[in-house]
Amino acid sequence: MTKAGIPERSKTAKQRHGNARASRRRLRHSRQIAALPIALLLIAGCNRAHNADVVATVDGHAIMRADMDRMYAAQLGDTQNQQPSPEQADSLRLNVVKELIDEEIVEQRAAKMNLTATPEDVDARLAEMKAPYTEEQFAQQLKASNHTLDDVKRDVRRSLTLDKLLNKEIYSKVTITDADVSSYYTKHKDEFNLIETQYHLAEIRVTGVPSAQPGNLQGSKATTDAEARKKIQALKNRLDAGEDFGALAMNFSENPETASNGGDMGFHYESEIRSDPTVYAAVTKLKAGEITDILPLLDPATKKPMAYAIVKLISREPAGQRDLNDPRVQQAIRQQLRDGRSQLLKSAYLEMLRDQAKVENFFAEEIFKNDAK
């Protein structure tokens, strides 16, 4: 027994218990100290000093707020009179910044591979854009779309640069073998059994209805019926002079769903075309490769022209089963497989480029900091 009357063994157990509590306190304290640098880094990451005019950087290259605002205004277009809510506006701007980041990533990759569009490339494409218009009309087009000539040149350079990069890295590497074509035909034979005559059509369409997204490479857009009639007539003159239909459609057609494919509308059954007697009468008179005159596309309600189109008959396919030996069947399958693989490779390639880039999205941090309080 000790002086306190506590057995020595019990006292030792109590000391051990106290020591254990002290050890746990020291462990918690050490963990808190260790966590401090991480917490401080997170806080610092949300408060990094940067120029207020910069909304993001890609590998140190700045993306400016002015570019975000310009693209934001262009995407709003004629809806600017109906202002979005603050949340909707921030969401749209955030998507714009993401697009600008992706464009910058592509441009940097292209620069490393010496694939950036040259000033001569840009000037040649700009000359194509101006071709249907006088200088005054072209200036009016720029004003109506809230673009400057420098804006257009920048957009053209980016578009041409992306084309060069994808042609080098993606499209040139896609190979479709005869075995691929045969395998697809065997699995999808019913697709080539036509229940009625089909028409493979392409179009160039122009409309006077204002739109922020005409869908063509040049951003070319008529804003009035008079402008639309002048533009479609200028394009018809160029077609009559022998210019390529697909190229003109990609550059100037105002149907976003077909312009990027050279105006290709795909195959349409004869019964579908009959729904528009004017188009049906014009198309059924054509031979493969020929084009119609300018066709007014009427508003069903008012019976007034809402657009103007020039339609090309690529081919006419009579009803019945198509064999694999048919060159048109092989070409259709080959193109479909090529497009599918190209799109998959493109998506994977762009994702790889994003992973390899160092991106700092200050605008995203700004939204989070302001709203997550």
GUTOR-830935 format. One record per residue (C-alpha): residue number from 0; x, y, z. Coordinates in nm, 4 decimals, decimal comma. Example, Ala and Ser with C-alpha at 12.3 -4.5 7.8 and 13.67 -1.06 7.14 Angstrom:
<markes>
(marke 0; (1,2300; -0,4500; 0,7800))
(marke 1; (1,3670; -0,1060; 0,7140))
</markes>
This chain:
<markes>
(marke 0; (0,0000; 0,0000; 0,0000))
(marke 1; (0,1132; 0,3555; -0,0701))
(marke 2; (0,0617; 0,6567; 0,1514))
(marke 3; (-0,2642; 0,7326; -0,0308))
(marke 4; (-0,3891; 0,3850; 0,0340))
(marke 5; (-0,4095; 0,2969; -0,3381))
(marke 6; (-0,2560; -0,0271; -0,4483))
(marke 7; (0,0583; 0,0262; -0,6640))
(marke 8; (-0,0853; -0,1866; -0,9468))
(marke 9; (-0,4069; 0,0244; -0,9712))
(marke 10; (-0,2080; 0,3455; -0,9758))
(marke 11; (-0,0020; 0,2185; -1,2669))
(marke 12; (-0,3172; 0,1326; -1,4636))
(marke 13; (-0,4540; 0,4803; -1,4050))
(marke 14; (-0,1318; 0,6352; -1,5220))
(marke 15; (-0,1451; 0,4221; -1,8349))
(marke 16; (-0,5020; 0,5394; -1,9032))
(marke 17; (-0,3993; 0,9055; -1,8610))
(marke 18; (-0,1015; 0,8571; -2,0881))
(marke 19; (-0,3277; 0,7041; -2,3551))
(marke 20; (-0,5594; 1,0045; -2,3431))
(marke 21; (-0,2633; 1,2376; -2,3805))
(marke 22; (-0,1357; 1,0373; -2,6751))
(marke 23; (-0,4739; 1,0609; -2,8494))
(marke 24; (-0,4801; 1,4379; -2,7949))
(marke 25; (-0,1312; 1,4702; -2,9414))
(marke 26; (-0,2358; 1,2558; -3,2418))
(marke 27; (-0,5460; 1,4691; -3,3065))
(marke 28; (-0,3363; 1,7838; -3,2772))
(marke 29; (-0,0737; 1,6502; -3,5176))
(marke 30; (-0,3441; 1,5577; -3,7690))
(marke 31; (-0,4940; 1,9055; -3,7457))
(marke 32; (-0,1523; 2,0602; -3,8013))
(marke 33; (-0,0902; 1,8289; -4,0987))
(marke 34; (-0,4269; 1,9220; -4,2502))
(marke 35; (-0,3592; 2,2936; -4,2288))
(marke 36; (-0,1414; 2,3168; -4,5446))
(marke 37; (-0,4085; 2,1375; -4,7495))
(marke 38; (-0,6829; 2,3643; -4,6178))
(marke 39; (-0,4681; 2,6693; -4,6776))
(marke 40; (-0,3985; 2,5544; -5,0323))
(marke 41; (-0,7693; 2,5079; -5,0998))
(marke 42; (-0,8467; 2,8525; -4,9638))
(marke 43; (-0,5622; 3,0048; -5,1612))
(marke 44; (-0,6795; 2,8231; -5,4744))
(marke 45; (-1,0126; 3,0008; -5,4539))
(marke 46; (-0,8495; 3,3370; -5,3964))
(marke 47; (-0,5569; 3,3349; -5,6404))
(marke 48; (-0,4648; 3,6796; -5,7599))
(marke 49; (-0,5164; 3,7286; -6,1337))
(marke 50; (-0,5992; 4,0059; -6,3735))
(marke 51; (-0,9726; 4,0782; -6,3623))
(marke 52; (-0,9726; 4,0896; -6,7435))
(marke 53; (-0,8638; 3,7236; -6,7560))
(marke 54; (-1,1299; 3,4528; -6,7101))
(marke 55; (-0,9078; 3,1480; -6,7606))
(marke 56; (-0,5616; 3,0342; -6,8620))
(marke 57; (-0,4451; 2,7342; -7,0626))
(marke 58; (-0,0801; 2,6479; -6,9964))
(marke 59; (-0,0324; 3,0088; -6,8940))
(marke 60; (-0,2012; 3,1637; -7,1973))
(marke 61; (-0,4778; 3,4043; -7,0970))
(marke 62; (-0,8387; 3,3872; -7,2147))
(marke 63; (-0,9819; 3,7352; -7,1897))
(marke 64; (-1,3139; 3,8433; -7,0418))
(marke 65; (-1,3764; 4,0493; -7,3570))
(marke 66; (-1,3751; 3,7295; -7,5658))
(marke 67; (-1,6171; 3,5648; -7,3242))
(marke 68; (-1,8489; 3,8653; -7,3404))
(marke 69; (-1,8337; 3,8772; -7,7198))
(marke 70; (-1,9247; 3,5110; -7,7602))
(marke 71; (-2,1901; 3,5383; -7,4897))
(marke 72; (-2,3574; 3,8269; -7,6753))
(marke 73; (-2,3401; 3,6362; -8,0051))
(marke 74; (-2,5061; 3,3300; -7,8517))
(marke 75; (-2,7833; 3,5383; -7,7010))
(marke 76; (-2,8494; 3,6905; -8,0440))
(marke 77; (-3,2003; 3,8266; -8,0835))
(marke 78; (-3,3032; 3,6986; -7,7405))
(marke 79; (-3,1108; 3,9825; -7,5739))
(marke 80; (-3,4405; 4,1679; -7,5241))
(marke 81; (-3,5455; 3,8795; -7,2999))
(marke 82; (-3,2712; 3,8937; -7,0420))
(marke 83; (-3,1876; 3,5599; -6,8751))
(marke 84; (-3,1851; 3,5298; -6,4987))
(marke 85; (-2,8489; 3,5828; -6,3247))
(marke 86; (-2,8125; 3,2069; -6,2799))
(marke 87; (-2,8911; 3,1389; -6,6469))
(marke 88; (-2,6502; 3,4109; -6,7572))
(marke 89; (-2,3690; 3,2697; -6,5435))
(marke 90; (-2,4393; 2,9190; -6,6715))
(marke 91; (-2,4222; 3,0358; -7,0331))
(marke 92; (-2,1023; 3,2328; -6,9687))
(marke 93; (-1,9496; 2,9287; -6,7977))
(marke 94; (-2,0214; 2,7199; -7,1087))
(marke 95; (-1,8696; 2,9934; -7,3234))
(marke 96; (-1,5505; 2,9885; -7,1164))
(marke 97; (-1,5325; 2,6102; -7,1530))
(marke 98; (-1,5615; 2,6491; -7,5320))
(marke 99; (-1,2866; 2,9104; -7,5341))
(marke 100; (-1,0665; 2,6829; -7,3232))
(marke 101; (-1,1194; 2,3966; -7,5698))
(marke 102; (-1,0373; 2,6256; -7,8623))
(marke 103; (-0,7186; 2,7426; -7,6938))
(marke 104; (-0,6124; 2,3842; -7,6216))
(marke 105; (-0,6603; 2,2973; -7,9898))
(marke 106; (-0,4745; 2,6066; -8,1074))
(marke 107; (-0,1765; 2,5321; -7,8861))
(marke 108; (-0,1612; 2,1722; -8,0090))
(marke 109; (-0,1834; 2,2854; -8,3710))
(marke 110; (0,0932; 2,5419; -8,3158))
(marke 111; (0,3251; 2,2713; -8,1803))
(marke 112; (0,2620; 2,0699; -8,4989))
(marke 113; (0,2979; 2,3711; -8,7321))
(marke 114; (-0,0648; 2,3337; -8,8415))
(marke 115; (-0,1928; 2,6812; -8,7560))
(marke 116; (-0,3864; 2,8408; -9,0421))
(marke 117; (-0,1749; 3,0989; -9,2248))
(marke 118; (-0,2812; 3,4580; -9,3017))
(marke 119; (-0,3062; 3,3479; -9,6663))
(marke 120; (-0,5479; 3,0691; -9,5673))
(marke 121; (-0,7608; 3,3168; -9,3755))
(marke 122; (-0,7611; 3,5738; -9,6570))
(marke 123; (-0,8662; 3,3099; -9,9107))
(marke 124; (-1,1572; 3,1982; -9,6939))
(marke 125; (-1,2527; 3,5596; -9,6240))
(marke 126; (-1,2643; 3,6257; -9,9986))
(marke 127; (-1,5087; 3,3352; -10,0344))
(marke 128; (-1,7244; 3,4836; -9,7621))
(marke 129; (-1,7356; 3,8213; -9,9309))
(marke 130; (-1,8027; 3,6834; -10,2790))
(marke 131; (-2,1870; 3,6988; -10,2731))
(marke 132; (-2,1883; 4,0569; -10,1416))
(marke 133; (-2,0730; 4,4065; -10,2209))
(marke 134; (-1,8405; 4,5656; -9,9640))
(marke 135; (-2,1335; 4,7646; -9,8285))
(marke 136; (-2,3540; 4,4567; -9,7965))
(marke 137; (-2,0759; 4,2641; -9,6240))
(marke 138; (-2,0263; 4,5492; -9,3774))
(marke 139; (-2,3990; 4,5388; -9,3041))
(marke 140; (-2,3733; 4,1649; -9,2407))
(marke 141; (-2,0973; 4,2240; -8,9880))
(marke 142; (-2,2960; 4,4934; -8,8115))
(marke 143; (-2,6113; 4,2811; -8,7975))
(marke 144; (-2,4203; 3,9924; -8,6378))
(marke 145; (-2,2383; 4,2163; -8,3868))
(marke 146; (-1,9019; 4,1125; -8,5312))
(marke 147; (-1,5995; 4,3111; -8,6436))
(marke 148; (-1,3750; 4,2076; -8,9316))
(marke 149; (-1,1102; 4,1067; -8,6768))
(marke 150; (-1,3684; 3,8870; -8,5009))
(marke 151; (-1,4457; 3,7092; -8,8280))
(marke 152; (-1,0778; 3,6609; -8,9124))
(marke 153; (-1,0136; 3,5136; -8,5682))
(marke 154; (-1,3078; 3,2731; -8,6014))
(marke 155; (-1,2005; 3,1711; -8,9531))
(marke 156; (-0,8426; 3,1093; -8,8394))
(marke 157; (-0,9631; 2,8903; -8,5534))
(marke 158; (-1,1967; 2,6937; -8,7806))
(marke 159; (-0,9279; 2,6334; -9,0430))
(marke 160; (-0,6737; 2,5421; -8,7761))
(marke 161; (-0,9100; 2,2847; -8,6242))
(marke 162; (-0,9713; 2,1345; -8,9695))
(marke 163; (-0,5975; 2,1029; -9,0322))
(marke 164; (-0,5360; 1,9420; -8,6949))
(marke 165; (-0,8202; 1,6916; -8,7241))
(marke 166; (-0,7247; 1,6012; -9,0800))
(marke 167; (-0,3714; 1,5271; -8,9641))
(marke 168; (-0,4473; 1,3543; -8,6357))
(marke 169; (-0,7833; 1,1882; -8,6999))
(marke 170; (-0,9299; 1,1687; -9,0478))
(marke 171; (-0,6095; 1,0563; -9,2216))
(marke 172; (-0,5818; 0,7635; -8,9797))
(marke 173; (-0,9322; 0,6205; -9,0220))
(marke 174; (-0,9315; 0,3115; -9,2443))
(marke 175; (-1,2412; 0,1156; -9,3448))
(marke 176; (-1,1689; -0,2276; -9,4937))
(marke 177; (-1,3789; -0,4325; -9,7354))
(marke 178; (-1,4357; -0,6778; -9,4499))
(marke 179; (-1,5816; -0,3962; -9,2402))
(marke 180; (-1,8219; -0,3061; -9,5209))
(marke 181; (-1,9259; -0,6685; -9,5768))
(marke 182; (-1,9831; -0,7262; -9,2061))
(marke 183; (-2,2018; -0,4182; -9,1765))
(marke 184; (-2,4097; -0,5171; -9,4814))
(marke 185; (-2,4697; -0,8671; -9,3450))
(marke 186; (-2,5946; -0,7286; -9,0127))
(marke 187; (-2,8050; -0,4491; -9,1652))
(marke 188; (-2,9266; -0,5974; -9,4929))
(marke 189; (-3,2820; -0,4773; -9,4347))
(marke 190; (-3,1612; -0,1170; -9,4474))
(marke 191; (-3,0905; -0,1630; -9,8173))
(marke 192; (-3,4337; -0,2993; -9,9093))
(marke 193; (-3,6218; 0,0094; -10,0266))
(marke 194; (-3,9995; -0,0016; -9,9928))
(marke 195; (-4,0363; 0,2888; -10,2369))
(marke 196; (-3,8246; 0,5153; -10,4534))
(marke 197; (-3,5772; 0,7281; -10,2599))
(marke 198; (-3,4154; 1,0559; -10,3565))
(marke 199; (-3,0735; 1,1512; -10,2228))
(marke 200; (-3,0831; 1,5307; -10,1992))
(marke 201; (-2,8673; 1,8230; -10,1001))
(marke 202; (-2,9695; 2,1840; -10,0531))
(marke 203; (-2,8479; 2,5380; -10,0142))
(marke 204; (-3,0980; 2,7331; -9,8067))
(marke 205; (-3,1161; 3,1040; -9,7269))
(marke 206; (-3,3660; 3,2753; -9,4992))
(marke 207; (-3,4294; 3,6360; -9,4071))
(marke 208; (-3,5200; 3,5437; -9,0498))
(marke 209; (-3,2460; 3,6755; -8,8154))
(marke 210; (-3,0498; 3,4073; -8,6358))
(marke 211; (-2,7362; 3,4088; -8,4229))
(marke 212; (-2,6307; 3,0633; -8,5464))
(marke 213; (-2,6597; 3,0275; -8,9261))
(marke 214; (-2,4595; 2,7045; -8,9095))
(marke 215; (-2,2194; 2,7685; -9,1997))
(marke 216; (-1,8421; 2,8053; -9,1905))
(marke 217; (-1,8478; 3,1727; -9,2741))
(marke 218; (-2,1161; 3,2824; -9,0302))
(marke 219; (-2,2953; 3,4195; -9,3370))
(marke 220; (-2,6543; 3,5277; -9,2631))
(marke 221; (-2,9225; 3,7233; -9,4465))
(marke 222; (-3,1374; 3,9272; -9,2088))
(marke 223; (-3,4204; 4,0428; -9,4383))
(marke 224; (-3,6180; 3,8893; -9,7221))
(marke 225; (-3,4502; 4,1252; -9,9702))
(marke 226; (-3,1047; 4,0187; -9,8502))
(marke 227; (-3,2067; 3,6532; -9,8693))
(marke 228; (-3,3210; 3,6864; -10,2312))
(marke 229; (-2,9991; 3,8663; -10,3284))
(marke 230; (-2,7837; 3,6082; -10,1542))
(marke 231; (-2,9561; 3,3028; -10,3027))
(marke 232; (-2,9385; 3,4574; -10,6505))
(marke 233; (-2,5657; 3,5240; -10,6085))
(marke 234; (-2,5121; 3,1631; -10,5028))
(marke 235; (-2,7175; 3,0354; -10,7987))
(marke 236; (-2,4984; 3,2413; -11,0324))
(marke 237; (-2,1867; 3,0837; -10,8823))
(marke 238; (-2,3347; 2,7350; -10,9224))
(marke 239; (-2,4202; 2,8076; -11,2854))
(marke 240; (-2,0587; 2,9197; -11,3317))
(marke 241; (-1,9425; 2,5752; -11,2200))
(marke 242; (-1,8553; 2,6197; -10,8530))
(marke 243; (-1,8855; 2,3193; -10,6224))
(marke 244; (-2,2295; 2,2764; -10,4623))
(marke 245; (-2,1007; 2,1182; -10,1420))
(marke 246; (-1,8392; 2,3871; -10,0822))
(marke 247; (-2,0913; 2,6674; -10,1294))
(marke 248; (-2,3368; 2,4920; -9,8990))
(marke 249; (-2,0769; 2,4521; -9,6238))
(marke 250; (-1,9780; 2,8168; -9,6476))
(marke 251; (-2,3125; 2,9911; -9,7048))
(marke 252; (-2,6184; 2,7679; -9,6529))
(marke 253; (-2,8275; 2,8772; -9,3535))
(marke 254; (-2,9658; 2,5383; -9,2536))
(marke 255; (-2,7558; 2,4389; -8,9486))
(marke 256; (-2,8615; 2,0754; -8,9849))
(marke 257; (-2,7162; 2,0307; -9,3356))
(marke 258; (-2,4601; 2,3062; -9,4028))
(marke 259; (-2,1729; 2,1285; -9,2271))
(marke 260; (-2,2268; 1,8236; -9,4525))
(marke 261; (-2,2132; 2,0222; -9,7739))
(marke 262; (-2,5918; 2,0576; -9,7776))
(marke 263; (-2,6460; 1,6800; -9,7780))
(marke 264; (-3,0053; 1,6071; -9,6702))
(marke 265; (-2,9682; 1,2309; -9,6952))
(marke 266; (-3,2304; 1,0042; -9,8544))
(marke 267; (-3,5987; 1,0905; -9,8674))
(marke 268; (-3,8841; 0,8666; -9,9749))
(marke 269; (-4,0908; 0,9910; -10,2639))
(marke 270; (-4,3973; 1,0141; -10,0408))
(marke 271; (-4,2092; 1,2570; -9,8141))
(marke 272; (-4,1172; 1,4881; -10,1003))
(marke 273; (-4,4756; 1,4946; -10,2255))
(marke 274; (-4,5707; 1,6945; -9,9159))
(marke 275; (-4,4236; 2,0035; -10,0889))
(marke 276; (-4,5642; 2,0088; -10,4444))
(marke 277; (-4,3234; 2,2799; -10,5606))
(marke 278; (-4,0139; 2,0915; -10,4471))
(marke 279; (-4,1528; 1,7590; -10,5721))
(marke 280; (-4,2253; 1,8943; -10,9178))
(marke 281; (-3,8766; 2,0439; -10,9445))
(marke 282; (-3,6833; 1,7459; -10,8044))
(marke 283; (-3,8564; 1,4748; -11,0070))
(marke 284; (-3,7514; 1,6496; -11,3285))
(marke 285; (-3,3832; 1,6350; -11,2402))
(marke 286; (-3,1168; 1,3899; -11,3470))
(marke 287; (-2,8501; 1,2873; -11,0969))
(marke 288; (-2,6087; 1,5770; -11,0452))
(marke 289; (-2,8490; 1,8492; -11,1615))
(marke 290; (-2,9876; 2,1344; -10,9503))
(marke 291; (-3,3233; 2,3094; -10,9359))
(marke 292; (-3,3896; 2,6760; -10,9938))
(marke 293; (-3,4373; 2,8896; -10,6831))
(marke 294; (-3,7353; 2,7487; -10,4913))
(marke 295; (-3,9409; 2,9570; -10,2465))
(marke 296; (-4,0184; 2,7623; -9,9289))
(marke 297; (-4,3587; 2,8830; -9,8127))
(marke 298; (-4,4857; 2,9320; -9,4614))
(marke 299; (-4,7828; 2,6903; -9,4277))
(marke 300; (-4,9861; 2,9517; -9,2408))
(marke 301; (-4,9219; 3,2692; -9,4409))
(marke 302; (-4,8273; 3,1067; -9,7749))
(marke 303; (-4,5459; 3,3626; -9,7972))
(marke 304; (-4,1802; 3,2692; -9,8565))
(marke 305; (-3,9988; 3,1980; -9,5306))
(marke 306; (-3,6818; 3,0830; -9,7078))
(marke 307; (-3,5291; 3,0140; -10,0495))
(marke 308; (-3,3525; 2,6966; -10,1549))
(marke 309; (-3,1582; 2,5393; -10,4382))
(marke 310; (-3,1873; 2,1598; -10,4322))
(marke 311; (-2,9474; 1,9127; -10,5913))
(marke 312; (-3,0402; 1,5555; -10,6847))
(marke 313; (-2,7442; 1,3367; -10,5917))
(marke 314; (-2,9106; 1,0097; -10,6863))
(marke 315; (-3,2496; 0,8425; -10,7366))
(marke 316; (-3,2884; 0,4950; -10,5887))
(marke 317; (-3,5757; 0,2783; -10,7179))
(marke 318; (-3,7577; 0,0439; -10,4782))
(marke 319; (-3,6129; -0,3042; -10,4124))
(marke 320; (-3,3245; -0,4860; -10,2428))
(marke 321; (-2,9767; -0,3440; -10,2967))
(marke 322; (-2,6881; -0,5901; -10,3241))
(marke 323; (-2,3496; -0,5493; -10,1629))
(marke 324; (-2,1968; -0,5435; -10,5116))
(marke 325; (-2,3695; -0,2102; -10,5754))
(marke 326; (-2,0942; 0,0573; -10,5553))
(marke 327; (-2,3444; 0,3022; -10,4063))
(marke 328; (-2,4195; 0,0602; -10,1212))
(marke 329; (-2,0504; 0,0113; -10,0528))
(marke 330; (-1,9871; 0,3856; -10,0586))
(marke 331; (-2,2787; 0,4575; -9,8255))
(marke 332; (-2,1614; 0,1953; -9,5744))
(marke 333; (-1,7999; 0,3059; -9,5983))
(marke 334; (-1,8932; 0,6692; -9,5363))
(marke 335; (-2,1195; 0,5826; -9,2431))
(marke 336; (-1,8494; 0,3730; -9,0776))
(marke 337; (-1,5865; 0,6396; -9,1444))
(marke 338; (-1,8035; 0,9123; -8,9915))
(marke 339; (-1,8752; 0,7022; -8,6832))
(marke 340; (-1,5121; 0,6149; -8,6186))
(marke 341; (-1,3951; 0,9681; -8,6908))
(marke 342; (-1,6394; 1,1130; -8,4392))
(marke 343; (-1,5330; 0,8633; -8,1723))
(marke 344; (-1,1622; 0,9311; -8,2317))
(marke 345; (-1,2211; 1,3049; -8,2363))
(marke 346; (-1,3982; 1,2950; -7,8987))
(marke 347; (-1,1240; 1,0780; -7,7463))
(marke 348; (-0,8471; 1,2938; -7,8949))
(marke 349; (-0,9907; 1,6214; -7,7649))
(marke 350; (-1,0392; 1,4630; -7,4219))
(marke 351; (-0,6719; 1,3586; -7,4213))
(marke 352; (-0,5647; 1,7126; -7,5078))
(marke 353; (-0,7720; 1,8486; -7,2203))
(marke 354; (-0,6099; 1,6036; -6,9780))
(marke 355; (-0,2620; 1,7103; -7,0890))
(marke 356; (-0,3270; 2,0835; -7,0546))
(marke 357; (-0,2952; 2,2885; -6,7378))
(marke 358; (-0,6223; 2,4789; -6,7165))
(marke 359; (-0,7180; 2,7428; -6,4607))
(marke 360; (-1,0808; 2,8536; -6,4863))
(marke 361; (-1,0980; 3,1743; -6,2837))
(marke 362; (-1,4547; 3,2438; -6,3935))
(marke 363; (-1,5718; 2,9122; -6,2471))
(marke 364; (-1,3931; 2,9967; -5,9221))
(marke 365; (-1,5539; 3,3402; -5,9258))
(marke 366; (-1,9028; 3,1901; -5,9517))
(marke 367; (-1,8303; 2,9376; -5,6757))
(marke 368; (-1,6814; 3,2008; -5,4459))
(marke 369; (-1,9762; 3,4397; -5,4904))
(marke 370; (-2,2545; 3,1814; -5,4625))
(marke 371; (-2,1181; 2,9264; -5,2157))
(marke 372; (-2,1359; 3,1510; -4,9111))
</markes>
